[in-house]
Amino acid sequence: MVTSEKRAALTKRQRDIFEFLKDKIINRGYGPTVREIGEHFEIKSPNGVMCHLKALEKKGLIRRESNMSRAICLSELIPKRLALPLIGTAVSGSPIQSAVSSEEQVEFEPVFTGGRKECLRIQGSAFQSLGIVDGDYVIVLRGEVGPEGSLVAALDDRHSVTLCRAPKDGDKLQPAIAGAFPTPTRQILGQVVGVVRNLEQAAVDVSPALAGMNGHPVSA
């Protein structure tokens, strides 16, 4: 773990380089090359970069593997942030407005954190009209119902989990699928707040006109 004593022992340049390394390893998944470090900090000599890396390694902040240009590891265990680089905005009927060189990151952590969130695996094609297909994972915020018409996970009288629409006060739960036969339910488990899909494994084509949750697309 990086203690305050270790940080205090760093020069300003070493501290800046360490933060740069940490940012790349956590957010990009691998460390920068010596050239990348040199270009970022305008250090012309590779030997100058290596001196800083050796100092960080000696002070116990990083580990390096010999003969591997990107083999820089953090000595401390830092959880990887749930963020991805933003490469552009895709507008219907228009080319993607690319921003490949952008440093902007989209944080997905709020989708999975905050409150008691759990997931529900979808099996079968019953909810395809909602844009939720076989193999999807529905994120459920336990104990929340949301406004009338919100998509919720509920326990039916067979102790199976199903998706319904949040009712008005005192009304019965309605099926999430229009025209479906109402299923007696015992308990609302929580509000559906997102859907995670692995397109590499998805086997069902989904209509582009996705039904929404509270007017928003269901895919997180």
N, C-alpha and C positions, 0 to 999 in steps of 0.2 A: 504494500500500500504506500502511496506517495504521501509522506508526512509533511507537516509544515516545516520541519527541520530540513528535510531534503530540498524542498522548494527554496528555502532561504539560502541554501548553499549554492544555488545556481546563479550565474550571471544573467543579466537581462536577455542577452542573445541566446543563451542556453535555454532559458525559460520560454522564450518565444519559439524556438525550434522544437522544444518538447511539446508545446501546445499544438503546433502545426502537425507534428507526427501523430499526436493523439487524435486530432480531428480527422485526419485522413484514414487512420486505422479503424476508428469507430464508425465513421459515416460512409467511407468508401469500401471498407473491408480489407484493405491492405495498405502497407506503408508506402511512402514516396521513395523515389530513387534519389541517389546522391545528386544527380543533375537537377531534379525537381526542387530539391531543397536549396541548391545553389541559386537557381533561377528565382525562386520565391524571395530569398533573402539577399539577392545580388552579391553572392559570394562567388567570385570568379574561379577560385582554385578548388578542385575536388578535395585536395588535401585539407583545405580550410574547413570544409564540411565534415570531413572525417574526424578532424580534431574535436569538433563539437559533439559528434556522435560517440566518440570514445569517452569523452568527459561524462556524457549522460549515462553511458553504460557503466563507467567506473563508479558513478554515484548511485547506481542501482535502480535507475529509472527505466532503462530499456535493455533488451537483449538483442544481439545480432548474430546471424548465421554467416559464416565465411563463405565467399564465392557465390553469394546470392544477392542480387541487387536490391530486392525489395524485402529481404528477410529481416525486418525490424519489428520486434514485438514489445509490447508494454509489459513491464514487470508486474504492474498492478492489474487486477482483474476488473475491467470496467464493462458493465452491461452495454451491449450494442443498442444504439437508439433506433427506434422504429421510425426511420425517416428515409426517403428516397430522393435522389436529385430530380428536379423539375426540368424536363427537356423541351417543353413547349405546351401549347394549348391547341387541341384539335377541335376545330369548329365544323359543324355539319356542312358538307358541301364545299369546304375549303381545305387547302393543304394545311398541314400542321405548321404553326408558327414556331419554328425551331428556336431553341435557346440553349444549345448544347453546351456552350461555354459558361452558362450561368452557374453561380455557386448556390443558388436558392435551393433549399431543401423543403420538402413537404412532410410535415410531421403527421404520422399515422398513430402515434401513441395514444391520443385522446379516444380513438376508436376502441382501443382495447383496455384502457385504464379509466379510472374514475367510477366510483360506485362498485357494486358487486356485479361484474360481468362474467358471463359464462357463454359457452357455445353449444349449438345444437346441430348435429349432422343431418343433412337432408338426404333421404333415400327415396328414389322414385321420381316421377314427373308430375305429381299432383299439383305442385305449386308453380308450374312453369309459366302460367299466365301472369304470375306476379314477378316474373323475371328471376325466380329462384329455382334452380335445377338440381338434378341428382348430383350428389357429391359436394354441393355447397355447404359452407358452415355459416349458420345464422348466429349472430352475436346478440345475446339477450341480457338486458339490464334487469337483474332480479329485483322484484318488489315494486317495479314501476309499471304503470298502465299506459300513461300518456293520454292525449285527448281522444275524444270519440272518433272511432274509425282507425285508430292506430293499429298496426300489426302487433299482435302479442302472441307469446307462447303460452299454451294452457295445457293442463292435465285433464284428460277426459275420464269418463267413468270406467274405462278399461285400464286406467293407469298408464296410458300412452300419451306422449306429447304431440300436440297438434298446433297449427297456427290458426288464429281467429282474429276478429276485429274487436277492438275495445268497444264496449257498449256504453249507452248512457247510464246514468246512475239508476240502479234497480232493474235495468233490462238484462236480458240474457245475452250471452256471447253469440256473435254471428259468425258463420263460417268465413274464412278468408277468401274462399273461392266462390265467386258469384254462381248461384244456382245449386250449390252443394247442399246436401241434406244436413241440417243442424246436428251437431254431435253434442250430447250432454257432457258438460264439463264440470269438474269439481273445483278447480283452482287455477287462477292466472299466475303463471310463474314469473312473467316479466315482459317488458316491452322489447320488441325487436328493433335494434338500433343500427344494424349493419349486416352485410353479407360478404363473406370472403370466398373467392373462387379461384381455383388453380386452372387456368385455361389450357395448360398442357395436359391436364387429365380430364377436362370436361368433355363429355361425349354427346351433349345435346345442344343443338342450335337454338338460341333464344331470340325471339322477336325483338327488333330494335326498339319497339314501343313498349318499354318496361313499365309495368304498373309501379306506383310509388308508395312510399310510407309517408303520410302527411304531406303528399304532394312532391316528394323527393324520390329520385331513383333509389332502389333498394340496394344496389351494389355499393359496397363501401370502398 
